[in-house]
Amino acid sequence: MTNPLQFIQQVRAEVSKVTWPTRREVMLTTAMVFVLASLTALFFSLVDLGIRSALTAVLGMFG
């Protein structure tokens, strides 16, 4: 078991090894997430509309 001082030194050494993203990388990644989430929402909305239309047509034939 290490003492608290050694632990803090080890944590600081590990944190100094971290490569932080640049502002541009963060903005680009955020934009990509929003675009892909929008495309996914559009896709599932269209699939839902198609299933609803098909189900309405099938039920309309029997009703």
Secondary structure, 3 states (H helix, E strand, C coil): CCCHHHHHHHHHHHHHCCCCCCHHHHHHHHHHHHHHHHHHHHHHHHHHHHHHHHHHHHHHHHC
